[in-house]
Amino acid sequence: MQKAALGIIPKTRQEAGCIDYYFHIDEKDPDSFMFYENWMSQKDLDDHLEMPYLKEFIKLLEEVLAEKEDFKLWKIIE
């Protein structure tokens, strides 16, 4: 799982609108992880979610996760 997650990082960082994209693992529970990412616009995020490599990764998540993934969208207030 970790190898697959690390594999999508360089591709994602090259996408238009990607500000940053980081993969984090809980030091006490390596099976617990999260992505922290920032996008210039909702359209850029939507385009990212349609990338074939990301769809493959999400399919892998669905096969290996003990619980359903939890996606949260946060808005920057400037």
N, C-alpha and C positions, 0 to 999 in steps of 0.2 A: 504494500500500500504506500509506504513512504517513498519508495523508488518511483512509483507512478506519479505521486504528488510532486516530487522534485522535477520530474520530467516535463510537467506542463508550465513550470515557472518561466523558463526562458522564452517560450512561445508567447505566453500571455504578456510578458513585459514588453514585447515587440509590437503588440497590438496598438492601433490608434486609440488614443484616449486613456491608456493605462498610465496612471500617475505612480502607483506602487502596488506591489503584489508580493506578500510574504506568507510563508508556511510556518506555523508554530506547532510544536509538540509539547505536551505537558511533561515536565521533567520527572514527575512521580508516576505518570501513567502514559507510556509511549503510545498506547492505543487511543489516546484522546488528543485530538489535534484541531487546529483551526487555520483558516486562511484570513489574512487581513489584507484588504485591497481597497484602492481608491480609483475612481474613474472620473473623467472630465464631465461626462454627461450620462443620463439614463440610456440614451441611444448607444453610447459606447459599451455600457454594461450589457445591454440587450444583444448587441452584436457579438460580444464575448460569449454569451450564453449559447449562441448558435454555432460556435466553432466546433467542427467535427471532433477535434482532440479533446475538447472539454466534455462533449456529450459522451464520449467513450469513458472518460474519467468518472463522470457522474454514474454511468451504468455500473462501473466497477464499485463505486461507493455503495450503490444499492445492493450489490451482491455480498459485500463484506461487513457492512456496518451492523452492529447489534441493535441500534436504534435508528430511526429515520433521521436523516441529516436536518440540521436546524440552520436555516438561512435567515439572517437579519439584515435589513437595509437601514443604514443610518444616514442622516442628512447633516452635512456640515453647515453650521450657522456661523456666518462671518459678520 
